[in-house]
Amino acid sequence: MKQEAVLVLDCGATNVRAMAVESQGKIVAKATVANESQISAENPHWHDWSLDDILQRLERCCQQVMAQLRGWEIRAITVTTFGVDGALTDERGELLYPIISWKCPRTVETMAAINCTISPHELQTLSGVGQFSFNTLYKLLWLKENHPQLIDRADAWLFISSLINHRLTGELTTDRTMAGTSQMLDIHNSRFSDTILQAAGLPERLFPRQVIPGEIIGTLRPQMATALGLTPGIPVISAGHDTQFALFGSGAGLSAPVLSSGTWEILMARSQGVNTSLLPEFAGSTCELDSLPGLFNPGLQWLASGVLEWVRQLYWHDVEAPRVYQKMMAEAEQVKPGCDGLQMDCGLMTRPSNAGWQGVTLATTRGHFYRSTLESLSWQLRGNLQVLESLGDFKAQELLLVGGGSRNALWNQIKADILDLPVKVLDDAETTVLGAAMFAWSGCGAFSSPEQARAQVDYQYRYFYPGVHCEAYRKIAAKGV
């Protein structure tokens, strides 16, 4: 009997990957190529994505994966990417202007001027999405202001996932979860908002038909099949924004907070409802559409491991990885909770004038600096979890932790102690790929639903329970620190 897998094309900001996943959720072949934006031809301070480069990287990955899968049958293909970025295209799907990267600063002034057309409060209440300069809305407003003729000429706006899907199938579509990141959707009815589009002066015709996760977009075209090393006619299934599929792929149920810990920490939950009018009160808040219809993903995000890397470069720049991380944790473990009064404000991007340490003495070691940073980020998590509970109307019983930050055992324990909650860490870090694969398996008819597909996965977790330092942190919290 021929073995079967689905193929997930995962375009991240750091890496482009192809992974083959069998029906029990096991990754049976994978390949990775580094991804990077490029300097804009218009301005050396701007950043674009090259679609041709991304496609070539995907082709290389697919060819490597298929070389590992002699005798296997690929049942379906699905694409997941980071959100918000995309491009104006003509009716053939050809780009009219380069893909502006989320790293690019050119839209900062556009966001600052949004009050002239619609208030940020109304924007977030309608769309759920917070004020981030890289939002799709600000890219389109920047193009309207600087290249107005392109808006008139354009047949469509395609997010990166839809650009890739178009190359695979020839179909112009909008992945629903990508639309949920745009700051242009009326999130409560999953449609592009007339109010927002009219205020921005943008035509709704720019957005092709929405496809929901698990829906068949089309079939793989012969030319792309040859380039990828695949068979023509394979169904291409809609996925979309990586965050939503990481949530689903983590195994999280409703009202279960999930922390994706990396350069940024993103705390989200899968919720049946959300009061979006509360969102503007909280910095870094957002709400996106869940991978399943009728559900929402309220959340908050803040810079996390990016701060830890800064501390590493300051105090451990002479120690090479990976030994440096064990050394940092070992030195921090010698410091007691509260770090002898050393406190850090981690708002290096949001509160730069107040960010940094207080309580430094001649007895302060670099272990103090590192532990105080871990504690500060964990206190930030505690506050944000309380906000998330109010937004999603639930009470957390535990925290599910995924991502690169989850490999830091000391940080995991500090989180459990400060939250006074069990923290469970998923051993399999490939939650985005796993989640997208479950929708692909469902979409090609192997399972009746993504939930049935997910039920086949044997999830393995490691637990960190509130421990001996929990009482010390309770006392610190009681002091209002």
Secondary structure, DSSP 8 states (H G I E B T S, - for coil): ---EEEEEEEE-SSEEEEEEE-TTS-EEEEEEEE---EE-SS-TT-EEE-HHHHHHHHHHHHHHHHHT-TT-EEEEEEEEE-SS-EEEE-TT--BSS-EE-TT-GGGHHHHHTGGGTS-HHHHHHHH-----TTSHHHHHHHHHHH-HHHHHH-SEEEEHHHHHHHHHHS---EEHHHHTTSS-EETTTTEE-HHHHHHHT--GGGS--EE-TT-EEEE--HHHHHHHT--TT-EEEEEEEHHHHHHHHTT--BT--EEEESSEEEEE-BBS---GGGGGGSTTEEEEE-SSTT-EEEEEEEE-HHHHHHHHHHH-TTS-TTHHHHHHHHHHHTS-TTGGG-EEE--TTT-TTT-EEE---TT--HHHHHHHHHHHHHHHHHHHHHHHHHHHT---S-EEEESGGGG-HHHHHHHHHHHTS-EEEES---HHHHHHHHHHHHHTTSSSSHHHHHTT----EEEE---TTHHHHHHHHHTT-
